[in-house]
Amino acid sequence: MAIQQEVIDAVGKMTREECHSVWKLINARVSQLAAIETQKFHVGQRVYFIHSKTNRRIEGVVKSVNQKTISINTKEGTWKVSPTFLSPLE
């Protein structure tokens, strides 16, 4: 939590240009982390995620692995899900 407060304080003192530079760095890091997460899954793998609005567990099979999302075939249809929300089925 201390680092978050430091970041909040630092951002509050930045110019527009500095904020833009930091924003670019954050976006690059988020993309890098998403790429690392997508490598944990492969086509044909059985996975599940918890739907954010209904809190239901949705199970399916990986249809495709994209740069930032993973397409999942489920009984309800095809979903594009961030790999950070997916878990493999045992």
Steps between C-alpha positions, in 0.01 A plus 500: 500500500786740567613485136148588386498815712842595365371460145190706577715775648742493205222509240345797677820696436551402133453712193274385220801382299637302795160339557485403132846337522403306812174393335697354206724306740202363692325391179816324383530316832133396496546363146813314609319343796205402278739328256655304786156393622384388153797262476346292780214385275469305176232416245284208614571555870200488736472816711256694713442854621259671737255734329544844658130593501330171583782346705439174308777260408518467121690206353619455145775406261767736365418577137787740431776681685529863395749767604291635790197272523410134476190386311302238690223280357232442765141375509394866499709585193847640439662733752814712471659498844815652644734217602527651848140388564547143373588187692572157353259218577670205667 
